[in-house]
């Protein structure tokens, strides 16, 4: 699964998405690339 978010997204929104992924039993990995934040599992 790959989720692409804008790099300037509010930190609380990225944390909310990370927490939701963890609730599914997955371990999110955050990668900042240029102006985008990738959350992958």
Secondary structure, 3 states (H helix, E strand, C coil): CEEEEECCCCHHHHHHHHHHHHHCCCCCEEEEECCEEEEEC
